Amino acid sequence: MKFRASAASALLATAGIANALQLDIQDDNSIKAAAKTIAEGMLDYYLNQDPQYFIPGLLNQNIYYWWEAGAMFGSLIDYWYYTGDDSYNDIVTKAMLFQVGNDDNYMPQNQTASLGNDDQAFWGMAAMSAAEQKYPNPPNTEPQWLALAQAVFNSQALRWDLDTCGGGLRWQIFTFNQGYNYKNSISNGAFFNLAARIGFYTKNDTYFEWADRAWDWTTAIGLIDNAYKVFDGTDVAINCTRQNHIQWTYNTGVYLLGAAVMWNVTEGDDARQAEWETRIRGLLTASDAFFKNDVMFEAACEPRGNCNTDQQSFKAYLSRWMAASTKFAPFVYDLVSTKLATSAQAAAQQCNGGTDGVTCGTKWTQPTWDGTYGVGQQMNALEVIQGMLIKKTTGPVSNNTGGISRGDPSAGTGGDTPPGTPTGRITTGDKAGAGILTALVLIGLLGGAWWMVA
């Protein structure tokens, strides 16, 4: 297996060495070869962990939160979908099934200390992609992809909180988690996204009703404004009367795909479909804030070089969901294809670092490797580059168009069973990420956040 940049080797590595990543976006084989190289580099961070501490489905927990592993396996399900290469399927399937938790709804007890609705949703969305893309089913004795996505959705629907702010999901699931009072766009957007997609697959109108409810609440509370800017979140302590105006790529992306699905399923109702088209076009116009000369960048942190580990992966999801949206709402293709193609070429130029010459960095707006590396950087490049094959792929399936995944409409409806005492002491480190962000959120809401995107 190739050796990727480590903390020590990165200091000695020279960017732009002879075997830098090659990409011709007009050549399918070139796209597939580049995607494979990047995917191998991303998996190295997973497979090369100390065997003594290796747990299927988990990245190094000193660096990465649990949710990012779910996002990574989602990108590898996408990799199979785009390229047809099943080299990693056994690894992905084992990981996806190992982390389902005791109730088969992606709530493993060892993640209770920091489990958010958004964390759970990233695993659920990965399972939903597997169902939509006809990724090989698990053994009959294991939970199935559609049922897992339904379990995540159903468990979150039970958490819809009418007692504060008129609805919405809180960021964190359990009251003892810092961040419990925060209602954020990614949690509610992922719920909206899942509702629309499960509805498309099952043709059950109840999911569409939930999708409408989630969208309407998000706009009513001001997390999506009249210009379709998607803000990060708000707090129940102030009755959600003000928003943290920071904008992240993935927040726009998660609502975009859900809106594209809703456009698709409202065909025949001209007024409703036109309404969803307006929303899609509005989100895409607002997403211009994340592109510089058609190259995607994380506007809230990338220019200052202060993106944290989570934020280093956010561009992957905007790329993923922009491409996926074109299958549900074909008019989207002409609106995003130039930006995605330009970004893919720029991302490939950032994949020329490390000791192997193909390690990916963060800043696609720079012509050569910027010295950063990690799962997020690899995933960003993988999603935007493999997305160049979107025109060559089949569309998402449903129960009546060849879907092969079995569902369970009652999955996850048993409700949460928060432990009286968490499974193991919640350490300061466990709470640090949530606590710091919560503090910054309150500062931003009460005093004005300097990081907002104009």
Residue pairs with C-beta under 8 A, 6 or more apart in sequence:
1 40
1 44
1 47
1 48
2 40
2 41
2 44
2 356
2 358
3 9
3 44
3 355
3 356
4 41
4 44
4 45
4 354
4 355
4 356
4 359
4 373
5 13
5 353
5 354
5 355
5 356
5 359
5 373
9 354
9 355
10 353
10 354
10 359
10 371
10 373
12 355
13 353
13 354
13 355
13 359
15 352
15 353
15 368
15 369
15 371
16 352
16 353
16 357
16 368
16 369
17 352
17 357
18 357
19 356
19 357
19 358
20 351
20 352
20 357
20 358
21 34
21 37
21 38
21 348
21 351
21 352
21 357
21 358
21 360
22 30
22 33
22 34
22 348
23 30
23 31
23 34
23 344
23 345
23 348
23 385
24 30
24 31
25 31
25 341
25 344
25 345
25 388
28 389
28 392
31 385
31 386
31 388
31 389
32 82
32 83
32 85
32 386
32 389
34 348
34 351
34 385
35 79
35 82
35 83
35 382
35 385
35 386
36 83
36 85
36 87
37 351
37 358
38 351
38 358
38 360
38 378
38 381
38 382
38 385
39 75
39 76
39 79
39 88
39 378
39 382
41 356
41 358
41 359
41 360
41 378
42 72
42 75
42 76
42 375
42 378
42 379
42 382
43 76
43 88
43 91
45 59
45 60
45 374
45 375
45 378
46 59
46 69
46 72
46 91
46 375
47 91
49 59
49 60
55 98
56 94
56 95
56 98
56 99
57 69
57 70
57 73
57 94
57 95
57 96
57 98
57 99
58 66
58 69
58 99
59 68
59 69
59 72
59 375
63 309
63 374
64 309
64 375
65 114
65 119
65 309
65 310
65 433
66 99
66 108
66 111
66 114
66 115
66 119
67 116
67 118
67 119
67 120
67 122
67 123
68 122
68 309
68 310
68 313
68 375
68 376
69 95
69 99
70 99
70 106
70 119
70 122
70 123
70 126
71 122
71 126
71 313
71 316
71 317
71 379
72 375
72 379
73 92
73 95
73 96
73 126
74 122
74 125
74 126
74 129
74 320
75 316
75 320
75 379
75 382
75 383
76 88
76 91
76 92
77 92
77 126
77 129
77 130
77 133
77 135
78 129
78 133
78 320
78 383
78 386
79 85
79 88
79 382
79 386
80 86
80 88
80 89
80 92
80 133
80 135
81 129
81 133
81 135
81 393
82 386
82 387
82 389
82 390
82 393
83 386
83 389
86 136
89 135
89 136
93 136
93 138
96 123
96 126
96 127
96 130
96 148
97 138
97 142
97 143
99 106
99 108
99 123
100 106
100 108
100 143
100 148
101 107
101 108
101 109
102 108
102 109
103 151
103 155
103 412
103 414
103 417
104 143
104 147
104 148
104 151
104 411
104 412
105 120
105 148
105 151
105 152
105 154
105 155
105 411
105 412
106 120
106 123
106 124
106 127
106 148
106 151
106 152
107 115
107 120
107 155
107 173
107 416
109 419
109 423
110 423
110 424
111 119
112 174
112 418
112 419
112 422
112 423
113 177
113 422
113 424
113 426
113 427
113 430
113 431
114 172
114 177
114 430
114 431
114 433
114 434
115 172
115 173
115 174
115 177
116 171
116 172
116 173
116 177
116 179
116 187
116 434
117 156
117 159
117 169
117 170
117 171
117 172
117 173
117 187
117 190
117 191
118 171
118 184
118 186
118 187
118 190
120 152
120 155
120 156
120 173
121 152
121 156
121 186
121 187
121 190
121 191
121 193
121 194
122 190
123 148
123 152
124 148
124 149
124 151
124 152
124 153
124 190
124 194
125 149
125 190
125 193
125 194
125 197
127 145
127 146
127 148
127 149
127 152
128 145
128 146
128 149
128 194
128 197
128 198
128 201
129 135
130 145
130 405
131 144
131 145
131 146
131 149
131 201
131 403
131 405
132 197
132 201
132 396
132 397
132 403
133 396
133 397
134 397
134 402
134 403
134 404
134 405
135 145
137 144
137 145
137 404
137 405
137 406
138 144
138 145
143 151
143 411
144 405
144 406
144 407
144 408
145 405
146 198
146 201
146 202
146 403
146 405
146 406
146 407
146 408
147 405
147 406
147 407
147 408
147 411
148 411
149 194
149 197
149 198
150 198
150 407
150 408
150 409
150 411
150 412
151 408
151 411
151 412
152 194
152 412
153 191
153 194
153 195
153 198
153 207
153 210
153 412
154 410
154 411
154 412
154 413
155 412
155 413
155 415
155 416
156 169
156 191
156 194
157 191
157 210
158 413
158 415
158 416
159 169
159 170
159 173
159 416
160 167
160 168
160 169
160 213
161 167
161 168
161 169
161 170
161 183
164 183
164 236
164 239
164 240
165 183
165 221
165 234
165 236
165 239
165 240
166 217
166 220
166 221
166 240
167 213
167 217
168 183
168 188
168 217
168 218
168 221
168 240
169 183
169 187
169 188
169 191
170 180
170 181
170 182
170 183
170 187
170 236
171 179
171 180
171 182
171 183
171 184
171 187
171 233
172 178
172 179
172 180
172 182
172 434
173 416
173 418
174 180
174 416
174 418
175 418
176 418
176 422
176 426
177 431
177 434
178 431
178 434
178 435
178 438
179 434
179 435
179 437
179 438
181 235
181 236
181 237
181 438
182 233
182 234
182 235
182 236
182 438
182 441
183 221
183 233
183 234
183 235
183 236
183 240
184 223
184 232
184 233
184 234
185 218
185 223
185 224
185 230
185 231
185 232
185 233
185 251
185 254
185 255
186 248
186 250
186 251
186 254
188 214
188 217
188 218
188 223
189 214
189 218
189 230
189 251
189 254
189 255
189 258
190 254
191 210
191 214
192 211
192 214
192 215
192 218
192 254
192 255
192 258
193 254
193 255
193 257
193 258
193 261
193 321
195 207
195 208
195 210
195 211
195 214
195 258
196 207
196 208
196 211
196 257
196 258
196 259
196 261
196 262
196 265
197 257
197 258
197 261
197 396
198 204
198 207
199 205
199 206
199 207
199 208
199 211
199 261
199 265
200 261
200 264
200 265
200 328
200 396
200 398
201 396
201 397
201 398
201 399
201 403
201 405
201 407
202 398
202 399
202 407
202 409
203 398
203 399
203 400
204 409
208 262
208 265
211 258
211 261
211 262
212 262
215 224
215 255
215 258
215 259
215 262
215 279
218 224
218 255
221 234
221 240
221 243
222 231
222 234
222 240
222 243
223 230
223 231
223 233
223 234
223 243
224 230
224 231
224 255
225 231
227 282
227 285
227 286
228 279
228 282
228 283
228 285
228 286
229 247
229 286
229 289
229 453
230 247
230 248
230 251
230 252
230 255
230 283
230 286
231 243
231 244
231 245
231 246
231 247
231 251
232 243
232 244
232 245
232 246
232 247
232 248
232 251
232 441
233 243
233 244
233 441
234 240
234 241
234 242
234 243
234 244
234 445
235 441
235 442
235 445
237 442
238 445
238 446
242 445
242 446
243 445
244 441
244 444
244 445
244 449
245 444
245 449
245 452
245 453
246 300
246 444
246 449
246 451
246 452
246 453
247 289
247 290
247 299
247 300
247 452
247 453
248 298
248 300
248 311
248 314
249 287
249 290
249 296
249 298
249 299
249 314
249 315
249 317
249 318
250 314
250 317
250 318
252 283
252 286
252 287
252 290
252 318
253 287
253 317
253 318
253 319
253 320
253 321
253 322
254 317
254 321
255 283
256 280
256 283
256 284
256 287
256 321
256 322
256 325
257 321
257 324
257 325
257 328
259 276
259 279
259 280
259 283
259 325
259 329
260 280
260 324
260 325
260 326
260 328
260 329
260 332
261 328
262 276
263 273
263 276
263 277
263 280
263 328
263 329
264 328
264 329
266 272
266 273
266 275
266 276
267 273
277 329
277 331
280 325
280 329
280 332
281 335
284 332
284 335
284 336
287 318
287 322
289 299
289 453
289 454
290 296
290 297
290 298
290 299
290 315
290 318
290 453
291 297
291 339
291 343
292 365
293 342
293 365
294 338
294 339
294 342
294 343
295 342
295 343
295 346
295 364
295 365
296 315
296 318
296 319
296 339
296 343
296 346
296 364
296 384
297 303
297 315
297 363
297 364
297 365
298 307
298 311
298 314
298 315
298 362
299 453
300 311
300 451
300 452
300 453
301 307
301 308
301 311
301 451
302 362
302 363
302 365
307 362
309 374
309 376
310 376
310 433
311 376
312 362
312 372
312 374
312 376
312 377
312 380
313 375
313 376
313 377
313 379
313 380
314 376
315 364
315 380
315 383
315 384
316 376
316 379
316 380
316 382
316 383
316 384
317 383
319 340
319 343
319 380
319 383
319 384
319 387
320 383
320 387
322 332
322 336
322 339
322 340
322 387
323 336
323 340
323 383
323 387
323 390
324 390
324 396
325 332
325 336
326 332
326 333
326 336
326 337
326 390
327 390
327 393
327 395
327 396
328 395
328 396
333 390
333 391
340 384
340 387
340 388
341 388
343 364
343 384
344 384
344 385
344 387
344 388
346 364
346 365
347 360
347 364
347 380
347 381
347 384
347 385
348 381
348 385
349 364
349 366
349 367
349 368
350 360
350 361
350 362
350 363
350 364
350 366
350 368
350 369
350 370
350 377
350 381
351 358
351 359
351 360
351 361
351 369
351 381
352 358
352 368
352 369
353 359
353 360
353 361
353 368
353 369
353 370
353 371
353 373
354 369
354 373
359 369
359 373
359 377
359 378
360 369
360 373
360 377
360 378
360 380
360 381
361 369
361 370
361 371
361 372
361 373
361 377
362 370
362 372
362 376
362 377
362 380
363 370
363 372
364 380
397 403
397 404
399 407
440 449
443 449
444 451
